[in-house]
Amino acid sequence: MTTLTTGGSIPRSATDHAASATQTAAIAARLERLPLTSYQRGLFAIIATAWFFDSMDLGALTFVLGPIRQSFGLSTSEAGLLSSMSFLGMFLGAASAGLLADRFGRTRVFQVSMIFWGLGSILCGLSPTVQMLAAARVLLGFGMGMEFPVAQSMVSEIIPAGQRGRYIALLEGFWPLGFIASGLLCLAVLSVADWRWVFILQGIPAIFVLIVRRYVPESPRWLASHGDAEQAERVMSEIEQKVSERLGGAALPTPAPLKVEARTTTQGLATLFSPGYRRRTVMLWCLWFFALLGFYGLTTWLGALLQAKGFPVTKSVFYTILISLAGIPGFLAAALTIEALGRKATLIATLLGAAIACYFYGGATDQAQLITAGLCMQFCTFGMWSALYAYTPELYPTHVRATGTGFASAIGRIGSLIGPSLIGFILPAAGQSGVFALGAGAFILAALVVLALGEETRGRTLESISH
């Protein structure tokens, strides 16, 4: 089993080193042997609810980009640049959050991220100029970029190996639910008020941070890897007590025999490019970049592209919501296949499926073809998201899990940043068929990267994957 540490916490003696290694292995063994009960599901529900609110803010621009363009008189290229501002913030947030979460803990950074995105959303609604709106979108994106990789790490470290992939896939499923809820909110608000109230209303749920602060404990895996044996033991004992209570006071299974392995010598970013992880890092960075370039390039413009086909604002919002409903069976199907068929197969299948659907969506000549191709596209892309989020945190050890996940997400945000802006320039020259050809090509490249460099992690503990 892997023994982990964080920068600044390396034991100064061989005795301390061995004690820390044994503690980390023991905590991991105790977590893995716990039956999955309503206690772990409750922690998951809290994290997923925060993810849901965050996703509502992220999806709002898809529905209000058209009205914002009209409000400020923006050209297609200017609207594309505005769309990219939140992804610039997400790049900065994801890159910093991983390092901070591995240094200061998962729950602290998770709570701070919620404050950032809530404040950013309210400021979006209060912005009098497009420049201030762009700055608020950066702040909003910073908070969202912080939350996503930390939430992945938190769920992956509390759910046992046999269910881990399924639950992270379900966590990602709260993104299409949030996206659809955002669309419904926009549909209701835009019929009686302007787009500003959408952002103001979506910033209010940031007070959910108080629930996270009260009920979600720090990851005992992280505490052990950080060298805080006393706190790790206290949190682990509380988790065991609550699991036992959910089982009616029944005795818990005996942990598996400890397998203590040598501590990795590299720390922080250096670990991501050490011999054991270099291939994984290259694969994940390419996968995230191309997948997010294709997804956000298309999704951000989906409502505006429908308006360009002649649909009025409210009807384009309705069709975007309708198409997005396919994301619900999409992530549920992925939650099943990543445990049945594996992460790698699910990722490749959903990426290629999304590419094919993009091709037909771009060439749709009537409303029926448009809706059918759009449903297939969203089914595959949201399934892709579930597999992507389940796969990424599994490929790194605890002391750099949030860092590795955060930087992969940050590289993806570069793709997110480029995608909407690029489409803003491509659309006038190549039309909608050119836009969707770009998306299909990006998904195909992502699938090829996984096929060539990916490895399967299904059913393995986090510690065994780390070696």
C-alpha positions as CSV (number, residue, x, y, z in Angstrom):
1,M,0.0,0.0,0.0
2,T,1.3,3.4,-0.8
3,T,2.7,5.7,1.8
4,L,2.2,9.4,1.2
5,T,3.3,12.8,2.5
6,T,3.0,16.4,1.5
7,G,5.6,19.0,0.9
8,G,6.8,20.4,4.2
9,S,5.7,17.4,6.2
10,I,8.5,14.9,5.5
11,P,9.6,13.1,8.6
12,R,13.1,14.1,9.7
13,S,14.2,10.6,10.9
14,A,14.0,7.0,9.7
15,T,11.8,6.2,12.8
16,D,9.4,9.0,12.0
17,H,9.4,7.9,8.4
18,A,8.4,4.3,9.3
19,A,5.8,5.4,11.7
20,S,4.2,7.7,9.2
21,A,4.2,4.9,6.6
22,T,2.5,2.5,8.9
23,Q,-0.1,5.1,9.9
24,T,-1.0,5.9,6.3
25,A,-1.3,2.2,5.4
26,A,-3.5,1.5,8.5
27,I,-5.9,4.4,7.7
28,A,-6.3,3.3,4.1
29,A,-6.9,-0.4,5.2
30,R,-9.5,0.8,7.7
31,L,-11.3,3.0,5.2
32,E,-11.4,0.3,2.5
33,R,-12.9,-2.4,4.8
34,L,-15.9,-0.2,5.8
35,P,-19.3,-1.2,4.5
36,L,-20.9,1.5,2.5
37,T,-23.7,3.0,4.7
38,S,-26.0,6.0,4.8
39,Y,-23.2,7.9,6.6
40,Q,-20.8,7.8,3.6
41,R,-23.8,8.4,1.3
42,G,-24.7,11.4,3.4
43,L,-21.2,12.9,3.0
44,F,-21.5,12.2,-0.7
45,A,-24.9,14.0,-0.9
46,I,-23.5,17.1,0.8
47,I,-20.6,17.3,-1.6
48,A,-22.8,16.6,-4.6
49,T,-25.3,19.3,-3.5
50,A,-22.5,21.9,-3.5
51,W,-21.4,20.5,-6.9
52,F,-25.0,20.9,-8.1
53,F,-25.1,24.6,-7.1
54,D,-21.7,25.2,-8.7
55,S,-22.9,23.6,-11.9
56,M,-25.9,25.8,-12.1
57,D,-23.6,28.9,-12.2
58,L,-21.4,27.2,-14.8
59,G,-24.3,26.4,-17.1
60,A,-26.1,29.7,-16.9
61,L,-24.1,31.4,-19.6
62,T,-25.3,28.9,-22.1
63,F,-28.8,30.2,-21.7
64,V,-28.1,33.9,-21.2
65,L,-25.3,34.5,-23.7
66,G,-27.8,35.7,-26.3
67,P,-29.5,38.3,-24.0
68,I,-26.1,39.5,-22.8
69,R,-24.9,40.0,-26.4
70,Q,-28.0,42.1,-27.0
71,S,-27.7,44.0,-23.8
72,F,-24.1,45.1,-24.5
73,G,-24.2,45.0,-28.3
74,L,-21.4,42.3,-28.6
75,S,-20.1,40.8,-31.8
76,T,-19.6,37.0,-32.1
77,S,-15.9,37.3,-31.3
78,E,-16.5,39.6,-28.3
79,A,-19.2,37.2,-27.0
80,G,-16.7,34.3,-27.4
81,L,-14.1,36.2,-25.4
82,L,-16.6,36.9,-22.7
83,S,-17.6,33.2,-22.6
84,S,-13.9,32.4,-22.1
85,M,-13.5,34.6,-19.0
86,S,-15.0,32.0,-16.6
87,F,-12.7,29.4,-18.0
88,L,-9.7,31.6,-17.4
89,G,-10.8,31.8,-13.8
90,M,-11.3,28.0,-13.7
91,F,-7.8,27.5,-15.0
92,L,-6.4,29.6,-12.2
93,G,-8.6,28.1,-9.6
94,A,-8.0,24.5,-10.6
95,A,-4.2,24.9,-10.7
96,S,-4.1,26.6,-7.3
97,A,-6.7,24.5,-5.5
98,G,-4.9,21.2,-6.0
99,L,-1.7,22.6,-4.5
100,L,-3.6,24.2,-1.6
101,A,-5.8,21.2,-0.9
102,D,-2.7,18.9,-0.7
103,R,-1.0,21.5,1.6
104,F,-3.9,22.7,3.8
105,G,-6.6,20.0,3.5
106,R,-9.6,19.2,1.4
107,T,-12.4,20.6,3.4
108,R,-10.8,24.1,4.0
109,V,-10.2,24.7,0.3
110,F,-13.6,23.3,-0.6
111,Q,-15.3,25.8,1.7
112,V,-13.3,28.7,0.3
113,S,-14.2,27.8,-3.2
114,M,-17.9,28.1,-2.5
115,I,-17.4,31.6,-1.1
116,F,-15.6,32.6,-4.3
117,W,-18.2,31.3,-6.8
118,G,-21.1,32.7,-4.8
119,L,-19.6,36.1,-4.6
120,G,-18.6,36.0,-8.3
121,S,-22.1,35.0,-9.4
122,I,-23.7,37.9,-7.5
123,L,-21.2,40.4,-8.9
124,C,-22.1,39.1,-12.4
125,G,-25.6,40.2,-11.9
126,L,-24.6,43.6,-10.5
127,S,-22.0,44.4,-13.3
128,P,-22.9,47.7,-15.1
129,T,-20.3,47.2,-17.9
130,V,-19.1,44.3,-20.0
131,Q,-15.6,44.8,-18.6
132,M,-16.9,44.3,-15.0
133,L,-19.0,41.4,-16.1
134,A,-15.8,39.8,-17.6
135,A,-13.9,40.4,-14.3
136,A,-16.8,38.9,-12.3
137,R,-16.8,35.8,-14.6
138,V,-13.1,35.3,-13.8
139,L,-13.9,35.4,-10.1
140,L,-16.8,33.0,-10.5
141,G,-14.7,30.7,-12.6
142,F,-11.9,30.8,-10.0
143,G,-14.3,29.4,-7.4
144,M,-15.7,26.8,-9.7
145,G,-12.2,25.7,-10.8
146,M,-11.2,25.3,-7.1
147,E,-14.2,23.2,-6.2
148,F,-14.3,20.6,-8.8
149,P,-10.9,18.9,-8.4
150,V,-11.1,19.1,-4.6
151,A,-14.6,17.5,-4.6
152,Q,-13.3,14.7,-6.7
153,S,-10.4,14.0,-4.3
154,M,-12.8,14.1,-1.3
155,V,-15.2,11.6,-2.7
156,S,-12.5,9.3,-4.0
157,E,-10.9,9.1,-0.5
158,I,-14.1,8.3,1.4
159,I,-15.7,5.7,-0.9
160,P,-14.3,2.1,-1.0
161,A,-12.6,0.9,-4.1
162,G,-15.5,-1.3,-5.3
163,Q,-17.9,1.6,-5.4
164,R,-15.6,4.6,-5.9
165,G,-15.9,4.9,-9.7
166,R,-19.7,4.7,-9.6
167,Y,-20.0,7.4,-6.9
168,I,-17.6,9.8,-8.6
169,A,-19.6,9.2,-11.8
170,L,-22.8,10.0,-9.9
171,L,-21.1,13.1,-8.5
172,E,-20.5,14.3,-12.0
173,G,-24.1,13.6,-12.8
174,F,-25.0,16.5,-10.7
175,W,-23.5,18.7,-13.4
176,P,-26.3,17.9,-16.0
177,L,-28.8,18.2,-13.2
178,G,-27.4,21.6,-12.3
179,F,-27.3,22.6,-16.0
180,I,-31.0,21.6,-16.5
181,A,-32.0,23.4,-13.3
182,S,-30.1,26.5,-14.5
183,G,-32.0,26.4,-17.8
184,L,-35.3,26.1,-16.0
185,L,-34.4,29.0,-13.7
186,C,-33.4,31.1,-16.8
187,L,-36.6,30.1,-18.5
188,A,-38.6,31.4,-15.5
189,V,-36.5,34.5,-14.9
190,L,-36.2,35.7,-18.5
191,S,-39.9,35.7,-18.9
192,V,-40.3,38.3,-16.2
193,A,-36.9,40.0,-15.7
194,D,-33.5,40.4,-17.3
195,W,-30.5,38.1,-17.3
196,R,-28.9,39.8,-14.2
197,W,-31.3,38.2,-11.8
198,V,-30.3,34.7,-13.0
199,F,-26.8,35.3,-11.6
200,I,-27.9,37.0,-8.4
201,L,-30.3,34.2,-7.6
202,Q,-27.7,31.5,-8.3
203,G,-25.2,33.1,-6.0
204,I,-27.4,32.8,-2.9
205,P,-26.9,29.0,-2.4
206,A,-23.2,29.6,-1.5
207,I,-24.4,29.8,2.1
208,F,-24.5,26.0,1.8
209,V,-20.8,26.3,2.9
210,L,-22.1,26.3,6.5
211,I,-23.5,22.7,6.0
212,V,-20.2,21.6,4.6
213,R,-18.3,23.1,7.5
214,R,-20.4,21.4,10.1
215,Y,-20.8,17.9,8.7
216,V,-18.0,17.0,6.3
217,P,-14.8,15.8,8.1
218,E,-11.3,16.2,6.8
219,S,-10.0,13.2,4.7
220,P,-8.2,10.8,7.2
221,R,-6.2,9.6,4.2
222,W,-4.9,13.2,3.7
223,L,-4.3,13.7,7.5
224,A,-2.2,10.5,7.6
225,S,-0.2,11.4,4.5
226,H,0.3,14.9,6.0
227,G,1.9,13.4,9.1
228,D,-0.9,14.3,11.5
229,A,-1.3,10.9,13.1
230,E,-3.4,12.1,16.1
231,Q,-6.0,13.9,14.0
232,A,-6.1,11.1,11.4
233,E,-6.8,8.6,14.2
234,R,-9.5,10.9,15.8
235,V,-11.4,11.4,12.4
236,M,-11.0,7.8,11.4
237,S,-12.5,6.6,14.8
238,E,-15.4,9.0,14.4
239,I,-16.1,7.7,10.9
240,E,-15.9,4.1,12.2
241,Q,-18.3,4.9,15.0
242,K,-20.8,6.5,12.7
243,V,-20.7,3.6,10.2
244,S,-21.1,1.1,13.1
245,E,-24.2,3.1,14.3
246,R,-25.7,2.9,10.9
247,L,-25.2,-0.9,11.0
248,G,-27.1,-1.1,14.3
249,G,-23.9,-1.3,16.4
250,A,-22.5,-4.3,14.6
251,A,-18.8,-5.0,14.7
252,L,-16.9,-3.8,11.6
253,P,-14.9,-6.1,9.4
254,T,-11.3,-6.6,10.2
255,P,-8.9,-4.5,8.1
256,A,-6.8,-6.3,5.5
257,P,-3.2,-7.0,6.5
258,L,-1.0,-4.0,6.2
259,K,1.4,-3.7,3.2
260,V,3.7,-0.8,3.9
261,E,5.7,0.4,1.0
262,A,8.5,2.9,0.7
263,R,7.5,6.6,0.6
264,T,7.9,8.3,-2.7
265,T,10.9,10.6,-2.7
266,T,9.4,13.3,-5.1
267,Q,7.0,15.9,-3.8
268,G,4.4,18.2,-5.4
269,L,4.6,18.9,-9.1
270,A,7.8,16.8,-9.4
271,T,5.8,13.7,-8.6
272,L,3.5,14.3,-11.6
273,F,6.5,13.9,-14.0
274,S,8.4,11.3,-12.1
275,P,8.9,7.9,-13.9
276,G,5.9,6.3,-12.3
277,Y,3.5,9.1,-13.2
278,R,4.8,10.8,-16.3
279,R,2.8,8.8,-18.8
280,R,-0.4,9.2,-16.8
281,T,0.1,13.0,-16.6
282,V,0.7,13.4,-20.3
283,M,-2.4,11.2,-21.0
284,L,-4.6,13.1,-18.6
285,W,-3.5,16.6,-19.8
286,C,-4.1,15.8,-23.4
287,L,-7.4,14.1,-22.6
288,W,-8.7,17.0,-20.5
289,F,-7.5,19.6,-23.1
290,F,-9.2,18.1,-26.1
291,A,-12.3,16.9,-24.3
292,L,-13.0,20.3,-22.7
293,L,-12.1,22.2,-25.9
294,G,-14.8,20.2,-27.7
295,F,-17.4,20.2,-24.9
296,Y,-17.3,23.8,-23.8
297,G,-16.7,25.2,-27.3
298,L,-20.0,23.7,-28.3
299,T,-22.1,23.9,-25.1
300,T,-21.3,27.5,-24.3
301,W,-22.6,28.5,-27.8
302,L,-25.5,26.0,-27.9
303,G,-28.3,28.5,-27.1
304,A,-26.8,31.2,-29.3
305,L,-26.4,28.7,-32.2
306,L,-30.1,27.8,-31.9
307,Q,-31.0,31.5,-32.0
308,A,-28.9,31.8,-35.2
309,K,-31.1,29.1,-36.7
310,G,-34.1,31.3,-36.2
311,F,-35.3,30.2,-32.7
312,P,-36.3,33.1,-30.3
313,V,-34.5,33.3,-27.0
314,T,-37.1,31.5,-24.9
315,K,-37.5,28.7,-27.4
316,S,-33.8,28.3,-27.8
317,V,-33.5,28.0,-24.0
318,F,-36.3,25.4,-24.0
319,Y,-34.6,23.3,-26.7
320,T,-31.3,23.5,-25.0
321,I,-32.9,22.2,-21.8
322,L,-34.6,19.5,-23.8
323,I,-31.4,18.4,-25.4
324,S,-29.6,18.4,-22.0
325,L,-32.1,16.0,-20.5
326,A,-30.2,13.2,-22.3
327,G,-27.3,13.9,-19.9
328,I,-29.2,12.3,-17.1
329,P,-29.4,8.8,-18.6
330,G,-25.9,9.5,-20.0
331,F,-24.2,9.8,-16.6
332,L,-26.3,7.0,-15.1
333,A,-25.2,4.7,-18.0
334,A,-21.6,5.8,-17.4
335,A,-21.9,5.1,-13.6
336,L,-22.8,1.5,-14.5
337,T,-20.3,0.9,-17.3
338,I,-17.2,2.3,-15.6
339,E,-17.5,-0.5,-13.0
340,A,-18.7,-3.2,-15.4
341,L,-16.5,-2.4,-18.4
342,G,-13.9,-0.1,-17.0
343,R,-12.9,3.5,-17.1
344,K,-10.8,3.3,-20.3
345,A,-13.5,1.6,-22.4
346,T,-16.2,4.0,-21.2
347,L,-14.2,7.1,-22.0
348,I,-13.3,5.9,-25.5
349,A,-16.9,4.9,-26.3
350,T,-18.4,8.2,-25.0
351,L,-15.8,10.3,-26.8
352,L,-16.3,8.6,-30.1
353,G,-20.1,8.7,-29.7
354,A,-19.9,12.4,-29.0
355,A,-17.9,13.0,-32.1
356,I,-20.4,11.1,-34.3
357,A,-23.3,13.0,-32.8
358,C,-21.5,16.3,-33.3
359,Y,-21.1,15.5,-37.0
360,F,-24.9,14.9,-37.5
361,Y,-25.9,17.8,-35.3
362,G,-23.8,20.2,-37.4
363,G,-25.5,18.9,-40.6
364,A,-29.0,18.7,-39.3
365,T,-31.5,20.2,-41.8
366,D,-34.7,20.1,-39.8
367,Q,-35.9,20.4,-36.2
368,A,-36.3,16.6,-35.7
369,Q,-32.7,15.9,-36.8
370,L,-31.4,18.7,-34.6
371,I,-33.1,17.4,-31.5
372,T,-32.2,13.8,-32.1
373,A,-28.6,14.5,-32.8
374,G,-28.5,16.9,-29.8
375,L,-29.9,14.3,-27.5
376,C,-27.2,11.8,-28.6
377,M,-24.5,14.4,-28.3
378,Q,-25.4,15.3,-24.7
379,F,-25.9,11.6,-23.7
380,C,-22.3,10.9,-24.7
381,T,-20.7,14.1,-23.5
382,F,-22.2,13.9,-20.0
383,G,-21.2,10.2,-19.9
384,M,-17.7,11.2,-20.9
385,W,-17.7,13.7,-18.0
386,S,-18.6,11.0,-15.5
387,A,-15.8,8.7,-16.6
388,L,-13.3,11.5,-16.8
389,Y,-14.0,12.6,-13.2
390,A,-13.9,9.1,-11.9
391,Y,-10.6,8.2,-13.7
392,T,-8.5,11.3,-13.0
393,P,-8.1,11.3,-9.1
394,E,-7.4,7.5,-9.2
395,L,-4.1,7.9,-11.0
396,Y,-2.2,9.8,-8.4
397,P,-1.2,9.1,-4.7
398,T,-2.8,10.9,-1.8
399,H,-0.1,13.5,-1.2
400,V,-0.5,14.8,-4.8
401,R,-4.0,13.6,-5.7
402,A,-5.6,17.1,-5.5
403,T,-2.5,18.6,-7.2
404,G,-2.6,16.1,-10.1
405,T,-6.4,16.4,-10.5
406,G,-6.2,20.2,-10.2
407,F,-3.5,20.6,-12.9
408,A,-5.3,18.1,-15.3
409,S,-8.4,20.2,-14.8
410,A,-6.4,23.4,-15.3
411,I,-5.0,22.1,-18.6
412,G,-8.6,21.3,-19.6
413,R,-9.6,24.8,-18.7
414,I,-7.1,26.0,-21.3
415,G,-9.1,24.0,-23.8
416,S,-12.3,25.5,-22.3
417,L,-10.7,29.0,-22.7
418,I,-9.8,28.4,-26.3
419,G,-12.9,26.6,-27.4
420,P,-15.6,29.4,-27.1
421,S,-13.2,32.1,-28.4
422,L,-12.2,29.9,-31.3
423,I,-15.8,29.2,-32.2
424,G,-16.5,32.9,-32.1
425,F,-14.0,33.4,-34.9
426,I,-14.8,30.2,-36.8
427,L,-18.6,30.7,-36.9
428,P,-18.6,33.7,-39.3
429,A,-16.1,32.0,-41.7
430,A,-17.1,28.3,-41.7
431,G,-20.7,28.3,-40.4
432,Q,-22.2,25.9,-37.9
433,S,-20.9,22.8,-39.8
434,G,-17.4,24.0,-39.3
435,V,-18.1,24.6,-35.6
436,F,-19.3,21.1,-35.0
437,A,-16.5,19.6,-37.1
438,L,-14.1,21.2,-34.7
439,G,-15.9,19.7,-31.7
440,A,-15.9,16.2,-33.3
441,G,-12.2,16.4,-34.1
442,A,-11.4,17.4,-30.5
443,F,-13.3,14.4,-29.2
444,I,-11.6,12.0,-31.6
445,L,-8.2,13.2,-30.5
446,A,-9.1,12.7,-26.8
447,A,-10.3,9.2,-27.5
448,L,-7.0,8.3,-29.3
449,V,-5.0,9.6,-26.4
450,V,-6.8,7.3,-23.9
451,L,-6.5,4.4,-26.3
452,A,-2.8,4.8,-26.7
453,L,-1.7,5.9,-23.2
454,G,-4.5,5.0,-20.7
455,E,-4.4,2.2,-18.2
456,E,-7.4,0.5,-16.4
457,T,-8.0,1.2,-12.7
458,R,-11.4,-0.5,-12.2
459,G,-11.7,-2.4,-8.8
460,R,-8.3,-1.4,-7.5
461,T,-7.6,0.5,-4.3
462,L,-6.1,4.0,-4.6
463,E,-2.9,2.8,-2.9
464,S,-2.4,-0.2,-5.4
465,I,-3.0,2.1,-8.4
466,S,-0.3,4.5,-7.0
467,H,2.3,1.8,-7.5
